[in-house]
């Protein structure tokens, strides 16, 4: 009787444990992991099918599971730092436990993996973009003339501009995209703000990432741009934007916005404009005087 009660209690406790699964999302990463003899799978499609079955089983049992992106290169570096044998399940478990704390994760909510995987990859790209932009801002250091921290000042400037952009936008939901071009690659951040009537509802993490990328463009005076799309029921969507120049934003003309949205990036061919969309000039942001960076 006592043995039965013990097993029952273990089953109850098992439902209280949250789990994380490190997922190999693409064929390349899967092939890299196959070099380890202890990795039992040899077909990526079958692997994903088994993972999805496990997720569904845990959900039916009432267990909460999060999905993390498993990167074989990061895993190998982790094992080297921790002096672990990478060809053991226990090492993979320890790495996955770290991912649950430091990496992008998604809770399994019953959706098919085919729907969850793109979201997980997007989360990983977002986090990597923010970390990279933050690192570059920190490396700028202090201004040699005035001693002010250049990255911190640029972040404050970017925050002010974002507030002005949101405040001057038409009523409705607002979707913003900021891109900054520079070696070795272009950084892109997006922010969606929902009109809740008396206030705007936005994701704080998205806002932080967006502001950081904008700040990097301002601090380094890199080429870039910022566009916003405002959507409200019963009215055409309004699309407008600015180019990054110096330590501020320069309005794009309606024609420039139209060309940007109606030209295929790869081929350069014209694309038919969307219906019920106005491509227009941005409102005045109300800056009293041009802002200056640290070109003393």
Secondary structure as the mmCIF struct_conf table of DSSP 4:
data_model
#
loop_
_struct_conf.conf_type_id
_struct_conf.id
_struct_conf.beg_label_comp_id
_struct_conf.beg_label_asym_id
_struct_conf.beg_label_seq_id
_struct_conf.end_label_comp_id
_struct_conf.end_label_asym_id
_struct_conf.end_label_seq_id
HELX_RH_AL_P HELX_RH_AL_P1 UNK A 2 UNK A 16
STRN STRN1 UNK A 19 UNK A 23
BEND BEND1 UNK A 26 UNK A 26
HELX_RH_AL_P HELX_RH_AL_P2 UNK A 27 UNK A 33
TURN_TY1_P TURN_TY1_P1 UNK A 34 UNK A 35
BEND BEND2 UNK A 36 UNK A 36
TURN_TY1_P TURN_TY1_P2 UNK A 37 UNK A 38
HELX_RH_AL_P HELX_RH_AL_P3 UNK A 44 UNK A 60
TURN_TY1_P TURN_TY1_P3 UNK A 61 UNK A 62
STRN STRN2 UNK A 65 UNK A 69
HELX_RH_AL_P HELX_RH_AL_P4 UNK A 72 UNK A 82
TURN_TY1_P TURN_TY1_P4 UNK A 83 UNK A 83
BEND BEND3 UNK A 86 UNK A 88
HELX_RH_AL_P HELX_RH_AL_P5 UNK A 89 UNK A 102
BEND BEND4 UNK A 103 UNK A 103
STRN STRN3 UNK A 105 UNK A 107
BEND BEND5 UNK A 110 UNK A 110
HELX_RH_AL_P HELX_RH_AL_P6 UNK A 113 UNK A 139
TURN_TY1_P TURN_TY1_P5 UNK A 140 UNK A 140
STRN STRN4 UNK A 142 UNK A 142
TURN_TY1_P TURN_TY1_P6 UNK A 144 UNK A 146
STRN STRN5 UNK A 149 UNK A 149
HELX_RH_AL_P HELX_RH_AL_P7 UNK A 150 UNK A 168
BEND BEND6 UNK A 169 UNK A 169
HELX_LH_PP_P HELX_LH_PP_P1 UNK A 170 UNK A 170
BEND BEND7 UNK A 171 UNK A 172
STRN STRN6 UNK A 173 UNK A 180
TURN_TY1_P TURN_TY1_P7 UNK A 183 UNK A 184
STRN STRN7 UNK A 187 UNK A 195
BEND BEND8 UNK A 197 UNK A 199
STRN STRN8 UNK A 200 UNK A 202
HELX_RH_AL_P HELX_RH_AL_P8 UNK A 204 UNK A 220
TURN_TY1_P TURN_TY1_P8 UNK A 221 UNK A 221
STRN STRN9 UNK A 224 UNK A 231
TURN_TY1_P TURN_TY1_P9 UNK A 233 UNK A 234
BEND BEND9 UNK A 235 UNK A 235
STRN STRN10 UNK A 237 UNK A 245
TURN_TY1_P TURN_TY1_P10 UNK A 246 UNK A 247
STRN STRN11 UNK A 248 UNK A 251
HELX_LH_PP_P HELX_LH_PP_P2 UNK A 252 UNK A 253
HELX_RH_AL_P HELX_RH_AL_P9 UNK A 254 UNK A 261
TURN_TY1_P TURN_TY1_P11 UNK A 262 UNK A 262
STRN STRN12 UNK A 263 UNK A 263
TURN_TY1_P TURN_TY1_P12 UNK A 265 UNK A 267
STRN STRN13 UNK A 270 UNK A 270
HELX_LH_PP_P HELX_LH_PP_P3 UNK A 272 UNK A 274
TURN_TY1_P TURN_TY1_P13 UNK A 275 UNK A 276
STRN STRN14 UNK A 277 UNK A 279
HELX_LH_PP_P HELX_LH_PP_P4 UNK A 281 UNK A 284
BEND BEND10 UNK A 288 UNK A 289
BEND BEND11 UNK A 294 UNK A 294
#
